[in-house]
Amino acid sequence: MAKEILKLENVGKSFSDGSDYKVLENINITVNEGEFVCFLGPSGCGKTVLLRLIAGFIEPTAGKILIDNKVAGLPGKDRIIIFQDYVLFPWMTVYGNIIFGLEKSSLSKEEKKVLADRYMEIIGLTKFKDWHVHNLSGGMKQRVAIARALISDPKILLMDEPFAALDSQNRKYMRRNLEEVWQKTKKTIIFVTHSINEAVELSDTIYLFSSYPAKVKKIYHLNMPRPRSRYSKEFEEISNDVEREISEEFKKDSINDLALKK
């Protein structure tokens, strides 16, 4: 039986800047250990806000977030977030950036090296270990960021549109690479994306959000074999259904905007 690692119970988030602005409302999500979950929804609906809540950067204004049945606290190594802008140290080598994830570890120098070598091999960076990251392509920089996150052995890897800045060819390669890494490491991944195809290609479960205040509109459980073909009937059916649901939300936004202008 799958072990539950993350649970969101009636989570809500509002921001106050003179008026109460509700971003998330009554979010209920359960994630099992080793599951690949995607958050998908209209642009600006609050997906990144939800990811930051899970990471512990901000606190919910309603409900609670549990990790291993304990209330999630401040950011820690149990949850590491990867952004689309890499956040690497350009003066360091690939190896230096990756092993930095173990800076506060009590492991010996040799033990750290063994782990760094392992994750460089998993992510496909071994022959670039002595390169400085400013010489790398965007896709390779993101692979360094993923390896640095994995070496810390987080319970949950949070990814906020990590491939958004890459061209289509690099995105395609990075999706395949990430899927292989996930299958090898069995890490729990929560992945925010705007791409329907990306979500259907990668995830075990898709949580589709409504427009703001965001609620879980629909949940898709994907049992298709991997690697997935975008030309399969099931892939096409799910993608089309998600697109219809998101189009409905965009229409609602347009109607609400018109109402506000009157």
C-alpha positions in Angstrom: 0.0 0.0 0.0 1.3 3.5 -0.9 2.5 5.6 1.9 1.0 9.1 2.2 3.7 11.7 2.4 1.9 15.0 1.9 -1.6 16.2 2.7 -3.3 19.5 2.2 -6.5 19.9 4.2 -8.8 22.8 3.3 -5.9 25.1 2.5 -6.6 28.7 1.6 -4.4 31.7 1.1 -5.3 35.4 1.0 -3.1 38.4 0.6 -4.0 41.8 2.1 -2.9 45.0 0.6 -5.7 47.2 1.9 -8.3 44.7 0.6 -8.5 41.0 1.1 -7.4 39.1 -2.0 -8.2 35.4 -1.9 -5.8 33.4 -4.1 -6.5 29.8 -3.0 -9.6 28.3 -1.5 -10.4 25.0 0.1 -7.5 23.0 -1.4 -7.5 19.3 -0.6 -4.6 17.3 -2.0 -3.0 14.0 -1.0 0.4 12.9 -2.4 1.9 9.5 -1.9 5.6 8.7 -1.6 7.3 8.4 -4.9 4.4 9.9 -6.8 4.9 12.4 -9.7 2.2 15.1 -9.4 1.6 18.0 -11.7 -0.3 21.2 -10.9 -2.0 22.6 -13.9 -4.4 25.5 -14.5 -4.9 29.0 -16.0 -2.0 31.4 -15.8 -2.0 33.4 -12.5 -4.5 31.0 -10.8 -2.1 30.4 -7.8 -0.1 27.3 -8.6 3.2 28.9 -7.6 1.7 30.3 -4.5 0.6 26.8 -3.5 4.1 25.4 -4.2 5.5 28.1 -2.0 3.1 27.2 0.8 4.2 23.6 0.6 7.8 24.7 0.6 7.2 26.7 3.8 8.1 30.1 2.4 4.7 31.5 3.2 1.9 30.3 5.6 -1.6 29.4 4.7 -4.4 31.6 6.0 -6.7 28.6 6.3 -6.3 24.9 6.7 -3.1 23.0 7.2 -0.3 21.2 5.4 1.0 17.9 6.7 4.2 16.1 5.8 4.4 12.5 7.2 1.3 13.4 9.3 3.1 16.4 11.0 2.3 20.0 10.3 4.9 21.4 7.9 7.0 24.1 9.3 9.6 26.5 7.9 11.6 25.5 4.8 14.0 22.6 5.3 15.9 19.9 3.5 12.8 17.7 3.5 11.3 20.0 0.7 13.6 21.5 -1.9 12.3 23.8 -4.6 13.8 24.2 -8.1 13.0 27.4 -10.0 13.2 28.1 -13.7 16.2 30.5 -13.2 18.6 27.9 -11.9 20.0 29.8 -8.9 23.6 28.4 -9.3 27.0 29.8 -8.4 28.6 30.8 -11.7 32.1 30.9 -10.3 31.9 27.3 -9.2 32.2 24.1 -11.3 29.4 21.6 -11.9 30.9 19.4 -9.2 31.2 22.4 -6.8 27.6 23.5 -7.3 26.3 19.9 -6.8 28.3 19.1 -3.7 27.3 22.5 -2.2 24.0 20.8 -1.4 25.9 18.9 1.3 27.6 21.9 2.8 26.0 21.4 6.2 26.2 17.6 6.1 28.2 15.6 8.7 29.3 13.2 5.9 33.0 12.8 5.3 34.7 14.4 2.2 34.9 11.0 0.6 31.2 10.2 1.3 30.2 13.5 -0.2 32.3 12.8 -3.3 30.6 9.4 -3.8 27.2 11.0 -3.6 28.1 13.8 -6.0 29.6 11.3 -8.5 26.4 9.2 -8.2 24.0 12.1 -9.0 26.2 13.5 -11.7 26.0 10.0 -13.4 22.2 9.8 -12.9 21.6 13.3 -14.3 24.2 12.8 -17.1 26.8 15.4 -16.1 29.9 13.3 -15.3 32.0 14.4 -18.2 31.2 18.1 -17.4 32.1 17.9 -13.7 35.0 20.4 -14.0 33.2 22.9 -16.2 32.2 26.2 -14.7 28.4 26.6 -15.0 28.6 29.9 -16.8 29.8 27.9 -19.8 26.8 25.6 -19.8 23.5 25.7 -21.8 20.3 26.5 -20.0 19.2 22.8 -20.1 22.5 21.7 -18.6 22.3 24.4 -15.9 18.9 23.1 -14.9 20.3 19.6 -14.7 23.0 20.9 -12.3 20.2 22.4 -10.2 18.3 19.1 -10.1 21.4 17.2 -9.1 22.2 19.6 -6.3 18.6 19.3 -5.0 18.7 15.5 -5.2 22.0 15.1 -3.4 20.4 16.6 -0.2 17.9 13.7 -0.3 14.7 15.7 0.1 11.4 13.9 0.8 9.7 16.1 -1.7 11.2 17.8 -4.8 9.2 20.9 -5.8 9.6 22.2 -9.3 8.2 25.6 -10.4 8.1 25.6 -14.2 11.7 24.4 -14.3 11.8 24.1 -18.1 9.9 27.3 -19.0 13.0 29.2 -20.1 14.2 26.5 -22.4 13.7 26.1 -26.2 11.4 23.3 -27.4 14.3 20.9 -28.1 15.8 21.3 -24.7 12.5 21.0 -23.0 11.9 17.7 -24.8 15.3 16.4 -23.6 14.8 17.6 -20.1 11.4 16.0 -19.8 12.9 12.6 -20.7 15.9 13.2 -18.5 13.7 14.1 -15.5 11.5 11.1 -16.0 14.5 8.8 -16.0 15.9 10.5 -12.9 12.5 10.1 -11.1 12.4 6.4 -12.1 15.9 5.8 -10.7 15.5 7.8 -7.5 11.8 7.2 -6.7 11.6 10.8 -5.4 8.2 12.4 -4.7 7.9 15.3 -7.3 5.4 18.1 -7.4 5.7 19.9 -10.7 4.1 23.2 -11.7 3.6 23.7 -15.5 1.5 25.6 -18.0 2.0 22.9 -20.6 -0.8 20.3 -20.9 1.4 17.9 -22.9 4.2 18.2 -20.3 1.8 17.3 -17.5 0.2 14.3 -19.3 3.7 13.1 -20.4 5.2 13.2 -16.9 2.7 12.8 -14.2 0.9 10.0 -12.2 -1.7 12.5 -11.1 -2.7 15.9 -12.4 -4.5 18.4 -10.2 -6.3 20.9 -12.4 -7.1 24.2 -10.8 -9.8 26.7 -11.5 -9.2 30.4 -12.0 -8.8 32.5 -8.9 -9.6 32.0 -6.2 -8.1 28.6 -7.2 -9.9 25.4 -6.2 -9.2 21.8 -7.4 -11.5 21.6 -10.4 -10.6 18.1 -11.5 -8.1 15.3 -10.7 -6.7 13.0 -13.4 -5.1 9.7 -12.5 -2.9 8.5 -15.3 -2.1 4.8 -15.6 -0.5 4.9 -19.1 2.7 3.0 -19.7 6.0 5.0 -19.9 7.5 6.5 -21.9 4.3 8.0 -23.2 3.5 8.8 -26.8 1.7 12.0 -27.6 0.1 10.3 -30.5 -1.7 7.6 -28.5 -5.4 7.7 -28.2 -5.5 8.0 -24.4 -2.9 10.8 -24.4 -4.9 12.7 -26.9 -8.2 12.2 -25.0 -6.8 13.4 -21.7 -5.0 16.4 -23.3 -8.2 17.5 -25.1 -10.3 17.1 -21.9 -7.8 19.2 -19.9 -7.7 21.9 -22.6 -11.5 22.1 -22.6 -11.5 22.5 -18.8 -8.9 25.3 -18.9 -10.7 27.0 -21.8 -13.8 27.2 -19.6 -11.8 28.9 -16.9 -10.4 31.5 -19.3 -14.0 32.2 -20.4 -15.0 32.7 -16.8 -12.1 35.1 -16.3 -13.1 37.1 -19.4 -16.7 37.4 -18.2 -15.6 38.5 -14.7 -13.2 41.1 -16.2 -16.1 42.5 -18.3 -18.4 42.6 -15.2 -15.7 44.5 -13.2 -15.4 47.1 -16.0 -19.1 47.9 -16.1 
